[in-house]
Amino acid sequence: MRRCVARAARWLADDDIVRFLRSLHNYRAVDIAPKDDKDAHELKQAYEREAEILGSSLGDGAIARKEIVADINTLADLAVMCETMDWLSANIRSIPSMLSGAVKLSEKFINDISGAASVFDDIGQKCLLFLHLEMRIECFHYLGQEEREGAEGAEGGAERGGAAQLAHALLAVHERAAPVLAPHRLAYVFNGIGEMMSAAVVWRWQGEGGSGARGAEARLATLRHCLAALHLPHDGLHRAHAYLHLLTCTPEEIITSVREKGAQFTELEYLNAFKVIGARRGLAPADMRHHLKLLSAALGHVGVTV
């Protein structure tokens, strides 16, 4: 039987994804606290961009349980390994300065020492990126796939259960990782998780004729409490709140808002919202085509594919 590889491991082996993560402001500023409002704004944009790209990389968003790392001990070990690699690298790099007063060091020796330290640096960075990716993948797993399997007859209970399971998983990892990881690395793993939660629940609400939005307020409350327990701001959930409000609007109200304020969501997200709203309100196909044409014009596109 073929062994399933964790989604985080598969992404870590994807050079494009790794290059994308390393290009973001939150990775480049991993050891620097936000200096001002501009820097905080850049971090916020990085979190949103990361959630958008990683979310779209998931395809239909379905993450099976076998694709996550459910063993908390494994994740705790990765946190220890991350810091151990950093310690080894720093101490190896200090060898030339320790020896320089006693012997003359060749350039080859210094280069070999630097190369050896870089190997440990690379392992440590991979451990950190894995933990970062794993926390985000678990958002989609618990807020998506697992709930869809258990939603039948749940009347919103499964949604609350999925959010509660995610909160439990995140808090468990944080409890084990916080005493081990350096503060800036712990921040990289968890900061921006609210934006990924938003991406996961927005994806969920777009499917199944809007049935995924049942119990939405309770789920968002659970996620807010989770973020508070992680000492993170809950403004990352703003997009989820905005999309939930969008689903309560009429097509006319949405089109007017796009015309006056511009688009808040992607074309696909608007299209899926219209499908959900149409199903809820029993709109005729002809009326839906008319609304989609007006939406397309408001968004400035030639047409919307139905």
Secondary structure, DSSP 8 states (H G I E B T S, - for coil): ------HHHHHHT-HHHHHHHHHSHHHHTTTS---SHHHHHHHHHHHHHHHHHHHHHTTT----GGGS---HHHHHHHHHHHHHHHHHHHHHHTHHHHHTTTS---HHHHHHHHHHHHHHHHHHHHHHHHHHHHHHHHHHIIIIIHHHHH-TT-TTHHHHHHHHHHHHHHHHHHHHHTTTS-HHHHHHHHTTHHHHHHHHHHHHHTSGGGGGGTTHHHHHHHHHHHHHHTT--GGGGHHHHHHHHHTTS-HHHHHHHHHHH--SS-HHHHHHHHHHHHHHHT--HHHHHHHHHHHHHHHT-S----
